């Protein structure tokens, strides 16, 4: 499976995105909203002394909420990270990127990191909110695997010769204005 069933769009006219995508076209499906997750354990206590530890726990909580809702990190279509320690977030960028990849893989949806003065829990340094879309099964299935479509194609092949694909082939790399995320 690709990193995401959704289509990442990064226009060549914009600067290369690092750690996020400029845009994402959502495949139709079931929407999952994950409310603000902080570094809270199951007993309700916020843990972690710094922004890295709290980011790790909060993102783990996001992934767990997604899992229980029937989604996975590749279904995330947008994410917002709020932090009361923007300086610490900037200084630990490489470590935070590693923590992110451990939880989310190399799927980088449109994201924003927002510095705030405080969060609802005074012990929290990080809060993460995201939206995911789990594609409809019928939207992700290969048309060749669908029985009705296969029967229709077989009927066309028998009556009119070979079927020609209308999709981009090796000589047609697709829209040059789109590229994979950095």
C-alpha positions in Angstrom: 0.0 0.0 0.0 1.1 3.5 -0.7 1.8 5.9 2.2 -1.7 7.2 1.9 -4.8 6.4 -0.2 -5.3 10.2 -0.7 -3.5 12.3 -3.4 -0.7 14.5 -2.1 -0.3 17.7 -4.2 2.8 19.8 -4.0 2.8 22.5 -6.7 6.1 23.1 -8.4 5.4 26.8 -8.1 5.7 26.6 -4.3 8.8 26.0 -2.2 9.6 22.3 -1.5 7.6 21.2 1.6 9.7 19.7 4.4 7.8 17.5 6.9 4.4 18.4 5.4 2.4 18.5 2.2 1.0 21.7 0.6 -2.3 20.1 -0.2 -4.1 16.8 -0.2 -7.1 15.6 -2.3 -9.2 13.4 -0.1 -10.6 10.1 -1.4 -14.3 9.8 -0.4 -14.8 7.9 2.8 -15.6 7.9 6.5 -14.3 11.0 8.4 -12.5 10.5 11.7 -11.8 13.6 13.9 -9.3 13.2 16.6 -9.7 15.7 19.4 -6.7 17.5 21.1 -4.4 14.8 22.4 -1.8 15.7 25.0 0.8 13.6 26.7 -1.8 12.1 29.0 -1.5 8.5 30.3 -4.6 6.3 30.7 -4.7 7.4 34.4 -5.2 11.0 33.3 -1.7 12.3 34.3 0.3 14.3 31.8 3.8 12.9 31.5 7.1 14.1 30.0 9.4 16.8 31.1 10.1 18.3 27.7 8.5 19.0 24.3 10.0 15.8 22.7 8.7 13.5 25.4 5.3 15.1 25.4 5.1 15.1 21.6 6.0 11.4 21.6 3.2 10.5 24.0 0.6 12.9 22.4 1.3 11.5 18.9 1.1 7.9 20.3 -2.3 8.9 21.8 -3.4 10.2 18.3 -2.4 6.9 16.7 -4.2 4.9 19.3 -7.4 7.0 18.8 -7.1 6.5 15.1 -6.6 2.7 15.5 -9.7 2.3 17.7 -11.7 4.4 15.3 -10.7 2.1 12.4 -8.2 4.4 10.8 -4.4 4.4 10.5 -1.7 7.1 10.2 -1.9 6.9 6.4 -5.5 8.1 6.5 -4.7 11.4 8.2 -5.6 14.3 5.9 -4.5 17.2 8.1 -2.8 17.7 11.4 -2.2 20.6 13.8 0.3 20.7 16.6 -0.1 23.3 19.3 2.8 24.0 21.6 3.5 26.3 24.5 7.3 25.7 23.9 7.9 26.9 20.3 11.6 27.5 21.0 12.0 23.9 22.3 10.1 22.6 19.3 12.4 24.4 16.9 15.6 23.4 18.8 14.5 19.7 18.7 13.3 19.6 15.1 15.4 16.6 14.0 14.5 14.5 17.1 10.8 15.4 16.7 11.0 14.4 13.0 12.3 10.9 14.1 9.5 10.6 16.7 7.0 11.6 14.1 8.2 9.0 11.6 8.2 6.3 14.3 4.4 6.9 14.8 3.3 8.1 11.4 5.8 6.6 9.0 6.7 8.8 6.0 3.2 10.1 5.4 3.3 13.9 5.7 -0.2 15.4 5.4 -0.8 19.1 5.3 0.3 20.2 8.8 0.8 23.3 11.0 2.7 23.9 14.2 1.2 26.7 16.2 2.7 28.4 19.2 0.2 29.1 21.9 0.5 30.8 25.3 -1.2 27.9 27.2 -3.2 24.7 26.9 -6.2 23.6 29.0 -3.9 21.4 31.2 -1.1 23.6 32.6 1.3 20.6 32.5 0.8 20.1 28.8 3.4 21.5 26.4 2.0 19.9 23.2 -1.5 19.2 21.9 -2.2 17.5 18.6 -5.4 17.6 16.6 -6.0 15.8 13.3 -8.6 14.6 10.8 -8.5 11.3 9.0 -10.5 9.9 6.1 -10.8 6.1 5.8 -11.6 5.5 2.1 -14.8 3.7 1.1 -13.9 0.1 0.1 -15.5 0.6 -3.3 -13.3 3.7 -3.9 -10.1 1.9 -3.2 -10.8 -1.4 -5.0 -9.1 -2.2 -8.3 -11.9 -2.1 -10.9 -10.4 -5.3 -12.4 -11.2 -7.1 -9.1 -14.9 -6.1 -9.1 -17.0 -9.0 -10.4 -19.5 -6.8 -12.3 -16.7 -4.7 -13.9 -14.8 -7.8 -14.8 -17.8 -9.4 -16.5 -18.5 -6.1 -18.4 -14.8 -5.9 -19.5 -14.9 -9.6 -20.7 -18.0 -8.8 -22.7 -16.3 -5.9 -24.3 -13.2 -7.9 -25.1 -15.2 -10.6 -26.7 -17.1 -8.2 -28.9 -14.6 -5.6 -29.8 -11.0 -6.9 -29.3 -8.5 -5.8 -26.7 -9.2 -3.3 -24.0 -7.0 -0.3 -23.9 -6.3 1.5 -20.6 -7.0 5.2 -20.5 -4.7 5.8 -17.5 -1.1 7.2 -17.7 1.4 4.6 -18.8 5.2 4.5 -18.5 5.6 7.1 -21.2 3.1 9.5 -19.5 4.4 10.3 -16.0 1.2 12.2 -15.1 0.6 15.9 -14.3 4.0 17.7 -14.2 2.6 20.2 -11.7 2.4 17.5 -9.1 5.2 15.8 -7.2 5.6 13.6 -4.2 6.2 15.2 -0.8 9.8 15.9 0.2 
